[in-house]
Amino acid sequence: MQTGTLVSLAAYFILMLGIGLYAWRKSTDTSEAYLLGGRQLHPAVAALSAGASDMSGWLLLGLPGALYAAGLVEAWIGIGLFVGALVNWIVVAPRLRKQTVQYGNALTIPEFLANRFPDQATALRVVSAIIIVVFFTVYTAAGLVGGGKLFVTSFAGLFGDTGMSDYMFGILLTAGVVLAYTMVGGFLAVSLTDFVQGCIMVVALVIMPLVVMFGPGGSAGESLTQVQPGFLDIGYGLTFLGFLSAVTWGLGYFGQPHIIVRFMAVRSLKDVAVARNIGMGWMFVCLIGAIGVGLAGRAYVARNGLAVEDPETIFIVLANLLFHPLVTGFLLAALLAAIMSTISSQLLVSSSSLTEDFYRLFLRKKASEREIVNVGRAAVLLVALAAMVIASDPESKVLGLVSNAWAGFGAAFGPLIILSLTWNRMTGAGAVAGLVVGAGVVGLWIAMGWNAGFLGGEGIYEIIPGFIAAWLAIWGVSLATVPPQRAVPAE
């Protein structure tokens, strides 16, 4: 690595740690401040924090890799995600911001569900917390895999005969910096770093495809049509099941705790609409940029006779080939930003579930605020270590790990969150049934291999049967049980 690249990366790491220290001084005195930033997020910070924590390493690795390998047809994933995110902001965000305050000032999704359905409070908190910790550990592992791939591609041979692989160094460094600012600064640190990281990501995703297409040695637009038949045809080779599996990624948004928790932290209800407009504009630009990286990168590689062994590293390859070292460092920092923003959010949500829904609920009901904050920090470390074990396999695929965790959350929590916010007739028994059935169907679908090759249209994405089954379970069990005595506030 050239000195300029190292300087840019070092500056990025120092900035993230500095934000963590600032947040530590501002908002770690109480559990509400540590876990939810005191519900005082500026709409711009909430918007980019929700977006950056959503758009993990798959935005710069998995999605461009899919476009690189198969062409424009894979853009249906991005289209489905954009529509799903927009509906999430419109339907879930304002209701969740309002009702989490009304129902006992809930700080976590499990706590909100418990307050909403007091007759099944313990069951809901325990089951939802287990699902959150299990799937977020896998999701966090996906981010660490991205960090490992970055250092394999950019730091090849850095350690020589020391016995440590470039891949493991990438995992350790990524996890180490994220742990430092997350454990120290809590939710405010995560949100502020997400905002900065979101800005870095969008700039990188504007610069990269433009330089690849029109810069020196780049590939002009007509080169794209020469890559392979149907490369620019959004419907080329697309089956109905393949289309359905791609666009239904958007269903996952309603059940992603690390995203919807941002809705709970916006400083006021009226700021939700402002945050929505900022967030959706940011997401549109980022998705277009990621699609452009994958398509233009494939044309550039073909035109210049290059070999790329792993399609998911095309962003890294182009960053190293086409830019001045200082800019390369900035672009690699953008990739790390995408990875680290999501990891930090996932670690904090997992920590909040372990502390609020296990430790405080079963072990220390009268624990002090300082004790809860310290236990939360320990929980962050615990989840991170488990994720590092899962990510230690260098053959792991970022998009595959993300798709499994995304489906698990989307099916388990998506119907549950939507109906709990909008349907007064829903019962606690129905809520528990939806959680169990949604997560169970997704797990079974993956275990049986029925989702294999869904991007190619051969299988069906596990979120579809899981989401439908969970919705039907909530509806059926709720109608078969006694109606709740306290209804959801009408919207």
N, C-alpha and C positions, 0 to 999 in steps of 0.2 A: 504494500500500500504506500502511496506517495504521502509526503508530509502534509500537503494541503488537505487531503481527504481526512487524515487523522485529526488535523486541527478542527475541521468542521464538525466531525463526530464528537470530539472532546468538548467543544463549545456547546453542542446540543445536550450532552450528558450533564454538564455543569448547570445549564439553564434549568433542566428538569429537577435537579437536586436543589437548586436555589428556590424554585417554586415550592418544593416540599417543605423547606425550612420556613418560608414565609407563611404557608398554611398552618404549620405547626404552632406558630406564634399567634395565629388568628382564631383557630377554631378546633381545638382539641380538648377543651375543658369539660364538655358534656357529651353524652352518647348521641344526642340529636345533632350536635355540631360535628362530631367525628363521622357519623354515619350518613348525615343528610345535609351538612353544610348550613344548618339552622334555617333551612327553607328560604334562603336569601340569594339564590342564583340569579344573576342578570340574564335576561332572555337570550342574548347572544351567546353567553357562556353555556347556558343550558342547551341551546340548539346545537352548537358545535361539539359540546361534550356528548350529547346523545348520538350525534353523527359519528364522531371519532371513535367512541366506544363500540358503536355498531360496526363500522367499516374497519375490521381488523386486518391482519396481514393478508387475508384473502383478496382485499381490494387491490393490492399491488403485487400479489403473488398468484393466488388462486384464480381470480377472474381473468387477468391478462393471460395467464397460462392456458385457461380453457379456450379463450378467443384465439390464442396463438396456435393451439393444436387443431381446433375444429372450425374456426371461422366465425362469421357474424351470427350464426345460428345460436351461439351461446349467449348472445346479448339478451335473450329472453329472461335469463336469470335477473339481470339488472332491471329490466322493465317490471318484472313481478315485484322486485324489492322496492322500487320507487313507488308503485301504487300502494303496496302494503304499508310503507312508511307514512304516506300521506293520510291514509285512512286511520292509521294509528294515532297520528297527531290530532285528527278531527274528532274521532270517537272516544278514544281512551284518555288522551292527555288532560283535557279540562275536567272530566269526571273524576279521574284518579286524583288530580291535585285537590279537588274540593272534598271528595269523600274520605280520603286518608286523614284529613284534618277532622272532619265530622265524626268519624269513628275512632275516637280515642287518640288522635294525633299519632297514628301508626307510623313507625320509622322504617318498617320493612314490609315487603309484600305478604309474607306469612302472617305478620302481626295484623295487617289490614284484613286479611281473610278471616282470621280468628275473631277480630272485633265485629266483622260483618255477620259472621255466623257463630255466635257465642255457644250454641249447643254442641258444636263440633270443634271448639277452639283448639284444644290440645291436639287432636288428630290432624287438623289442617296445618298447624304450625310444624308439627313433626314431619309429616309426609312431604309438605312443600319444601321444608328445609333440607330434607334428605335429597330430593330431586335437584334442588339448586346446587348443593355441594357436589353431588356426583357428576352432573352434566357440566358444571362450570370447571371442574377439575380437568375434564376432557377438553373443554373449550380453551382453557388456559394452556393446555399442552399444545394445542394447535398453534397458538401464538408463539410459544417457545420454539416450535419446529421452524417457524418462519425466521426467528432470530438465528437459529443454527444454520439455516440455508444461506442466510446473508453472509455469515462469516466463512462458510465453506467456499462460496463463490468469490468473495473479495479478499479474504485473508489466507488464501491457499498456502500451506507450508509455513505458516507463521511460527509454529511452535517446534518445527524440526523434530528432534528426537526426544522431546521432553515427555512424551507419553500422553499428552492431552491433544485430542483432535480439535480441528478448527470448529467442527460442529458443536462439540461440548462446550468449547469456550464461548461460542455465540449464545448458547442456552444460559450459561452461568452469568455472563455479562448482562444479557437482557433481563434475566430474572433479578439479578442483584440490584440494578438501578431502579427497576420498578418497585421492588420490595422496599428500598430505601425511602423513596418519596411517599409511597402508599402507607407504610407503617408509621411514618413520622407525621405526615400531614393529613391523612384521612380523606374524606369526601371532597373537601375544598381543594386539596392538593391534586386529587384525581381530576376534578372538574377543570381547574385552571390549566393543568398540563394538557388536558384534552383540548381545550380551546386553542392553545398555542400549537399543539400537534395538528389540529384540524386545519389551521392556517398553513402550516408547512405542507401538509398533504395536498391541499387544493392547488397551491402554487406549483408543486412538483408535477401534478397530473395535468397541468396546463402546459408546462414547459416541455416535458418529455415527448409527447406525441408530435408536437410542432417541430421540434428539432429533428426527430427521427424522420419525419416526412419531408421536411424542406431544408434541413441543414446540409452542410458539406458531406457528401457521400451518402446522404439519406435516400430514401426511396420515394419517388414521386407517386402521385395517386394512381397512375396507370399500372404501376408495378404490382399493385395489390391484386389486380385481376389475373395476373400470371402465376400466382402462387399455387393454386389448385382449383379444380372445377368447383363452382358454387361457393367459393371462399367468402364472397361478399353478398351472398344470398341468405337473408335471414330465415328463409324457410327451407333451405337445402337439406334434404335427408331427414327432415323433422317429422317424427311420428306424432300421433295424438298424445300418446302417453309421455313421450319426451317433452312435448310442449307443456302438458299439464304439470309434469314434475318440475319444469324450470320456473314457470310463472308462479307456482304455489309456494315458492320460497317466501313470497310476501306475507303468507299466513303466519309465518313465524314471529313477525314483529309484535303481535299482540301479547305474546307470552315471554318476552325477553326481559328478565328482571333488571339486568344492567342498563337497559335502555329506558324502560318505563319508570325506573326510580328517578330519572332526571325530571320527569313530569311532576313528581312529588316535591321536588326541590326548587321549582321555579318560584320566584319571590311573590308572585300574585297570580290570581286566576286570569286577569286581563292580559298579563304578559305571555300567556300560552300562545295566543294567535301570532304575536310578534315572533316568538321563538320558532313557531311552525314555519313561517315564511322564510326566515333566515336558514333554518335547517334544511328545508326542501330545496332551496336554491343551491346551497352548498353540496347537497347530495347529487343533484342533477349534474353539476360541473364535474364532480369526482367520478361519477359513473361513466360519463362520456369520455373523460380522460383515461380511465382504466381500459375501456373498450378500445380506445385509440392506441394505447400502448401495445395491447395484444395484437391487433391487426397490423399496425405499422411495423411492429417488431418482427413479425413473421416475414413481411415483405423485405425488410432490411436484411435479415439473415439470409434469405434466399438470394437476394441480389448480390450480396457480398461473399457468398460461398462459405458462410460460417456454420459451425455446428453447436447446437445448444442441446445438451443431454437432458436437462430437466426444464420443460416448458415453464414451470412456475418460477424460474429464476430469470426470465427474460427482462424484467425491469432492472435487475441488478446488472445483468450483462450489458445492457444498453447504457446504463449509468457509468460503468467503467470504461466503455469504449468511446463515447461520444463527447464527454464533457471535461472541462478543466478540473483538476483534482479538488479544488475548493467547492466547485459546483457538485462534483460527484459525491463529496462528503455530505452536502446539503440533501441530495436526492436519497442517499442511503439513510440519512437521518429521517427523511419523510417515511421511508419504509419502517424504520424502527418506531416512528411516531404512530403509525397505523397499528403496529403490533403491540406496543407498550400501552397505548391508550385503552385498548380493549382488555388486555391482561389486568391492568390496574383496576378497572371497573369491575371485572369479574371477581378478582380477589377480594375487593371490598364488600361486594354483595354476599359472597360466600362467608366472609368474616362476620357480617351483620347477622346472617342466619345462624351461624354457630354460636354467637354470643347472645343474641336476643331470644332465639327460639330453642336453644338447648341449655346454655350455661345459666342464663338468668331464669329461664322457665323451670328447670329441674334441679340445678345445683345451688345457685345463690340468688334467691328471689330478692333479697335485700342488699345486693351488691351495690357498692358506691359507684358513682359515675366514673371516677378515676379508675377503679378496678375494671369496669366494663370496657373502657377504652384500651387498657393494657391487655386484657384478654382478647379483644378484637385484633390487636397487633399480633399476638401469638397465633391467632387463627389464620391471619393472612400468610404467615410463614408456613404453617402446616399445609395449607392448600397448595401453596407454591411448590413445596418439596414433593408432594404427591404428583403434581403436574410435570415436574422435571423428570420424574421416573418414567412416566408415560411417554414423554417427548424424547427420551434417550435413544429411540430407534430412528436412525437417520433416513430410513426408507419411508417414514410417515409422510402422508400427503396432506397439505394444509386444507385444501378444499374438502377432502373426504372427512377429516376430523370435525371441521366446522359444520358440515352438512348434518352430521349425526347429532351433534349437540344442539344445533339450531332447531332441528326437527323435534328433539326431545322437549325442549322448552316450549316451542310453538304449540305442540299437541297437548302437553300437560297443563300449561297456564293460559294459552290463548283463549279457548272457549270459556274457561273459568273466569278470567278477568273481564271479558266482554259481557258475559251474562251477569256477573256479580254487580257490575256497574249499571246495567240497563234493565234487568228483569227482576221485578219485585217478588215474583213467585218462587224464585230460586231458594233452595233449602241447603242447610249445612251438609246433610247426607248426600245431596246432589253434587255439592262442591268436592267432597272427598272422592266420590265415584269418578268425577271427571279427571281429577288428578291421577288417580291410580290407573284408570283405563287408558288415558292419553299416553302416559309414560310407558305403561305396559305394552300397548300395541306397537309403539315405536321400537321398544327394545326387542320385541318378538320379530318384527319386520326385519330389523337389522340382523338378528341372530339367524334367521332363516335364509338370509341372502336374497330376499325378494326385492331389495332396492338396488341390487348390483347393476352397474352400468346405466343408472337412470339418466345421466347426461347424454348418453347415446340413444336413449329411447327404449332400451331393452327391459327395464324394470319400471317401478313406480316409486317416487320419492315417499319415504315413510311418513312424512308429515301429513300427507293426504288421508290415509286410513286412520292415523292417530287423531287428527283434528276432528274428523267426522265422528269417530267412535266416542271421543270425549264429549263432544257436543250432545250426542244422542244420550249418553249416560247421564249427563247433568239434567237434561230435559226430562228423561224418563223417570229417574229416581226422584227428582223434585216434585213431579206431579203425583208420584206414588206415596209421598211422605207429607207430614203435617206442614202447612204453610208457616213461614216465619212470622213471629209476632211483631218484629220491627222491620219495616220495609226500607229499601234503599231510598234515599231522598230523590224525589222526582226531578228529572232534568227537563 
